[in-house]
Amino acid sequence: MDQKTRYSRQTILPEIGASGQDSLAAARVLVVGAGGLGCPALQYLAGAGVGTLGIIDPDRIDVSNLQRQTLYKTSDAGAPKATAAREHILQLNPGITVHAYIEELTDKNVLGLFSGYDIIIDGTDNFAAKFLINDAAVKTGKPVVYGAIQGFDGQVSVFGAGQGPCYRCLYPQPPEGVVLNCAEAGVIGALAGIVGSVQAMEAVKLIVGDASFFPLIGKLWLIDARTMETRAIRIPKRKDCAVCSRPAADIALPNYSPVCFAAIVVEVDCNSIKDAAFIDVRELPEWEAGHIAGARHLPLSVLQKNPDAFTPPEHGKACVLYCQHGRRSKKAAEILLNAGYQDIFSLKGGYEAWKNQAAL
């Protein structure tokens, strides 16, 4: 397809034009998280003709994701999100370059990844990742288009751009107590589409840089989807910010754990389990869709609020926690181990591995 035709609806806008389209084609944007926010952001950035997109996500697609991650299809279930997203994005626009990274963003790989991109889109759902993204972006001089959703509430901002504030100017430290992610607290899918699209719009504004554009630098845009009321509040740049007030060389990257400390979680596989009690830590719809016979149901969202909701198995049996693929069960095991319980294990590969083993 002729590129002029593909982008004609936006290049006709005087704020974009041919020069703006050239800027989009030359831009490199890394999207961290190909989930509820990353999916719509990727679709609109690819549609706009951003020349190089990076997608980093260690997770695989679950059917429960499809309610809000509409980039994927039912047939994609079980596939890595990063590679499936790349495939669908290239079907939308084969004229761009898309890199997929099937790995978790860590303090070990973040600087190398960020160095190859101009703008970072934060599509993550936990404070640990957001602090890491912020601190690495400040250290490498990259702007971050931040987004967050929960329930019917969403927010967007642009951090680390020019003289604007960073994420730690808004949240200097992780909040005390447990903050649930979307899988645990719930979210309406259409809100993810709204917030992810706004993130894409902010990235386009940063790239094109027309004088009439005012990105959300120093502002936090909020939406309540129950009433569709929106507002923008100002975020002052903190002179004593622990990150953006310091020289880049002095910024040490964090390595936070989502629970009190990193308890040692022992993973067991399906073949090594003997006479153990099983607890399913997935949410109710996942449990109802199928579970290990004889297992008890205790969702991670309940454990995060109150670890004492757990009752140890009788007769001194070991307890094996499982989720869909094994990541949430490790988190649940850490919570219980930190709470002082013993003989807690996580099922490697989760319910999917159990089903595959049973089918042999």
Secondary structure, DSSP 8 states (H G I E B T S, - for coil): --HHHHTHHHHTSTTTHHHHHHHHHH-EEEEE--STTHHHHHHHHHHHT-SEEEEE---B--GGGGGT-TTS-GGGTTSBHHHHHHHHHHHH-TTSEEEEE-S---TTTHHHHHTT-SEEEE---SHHHHHHHHHHHHHHT--EEEEEEEBTEEEEEEESSTT---HHHH-SS--SS----HHHH-B-HHHHHHHHHHHHHHHHHHHH--TT----BTEEEEEETTTTEEEEEE----TT-TTTTS-GGG-------SSSS----EEE-GGG--S-EEEE-S-HHHHHT---TT-EE--HHHHHH-GGG----GGG--EEEE-SSSHHHHHHHHHHHHTT--SEEEETTHHHHHHHHHH-
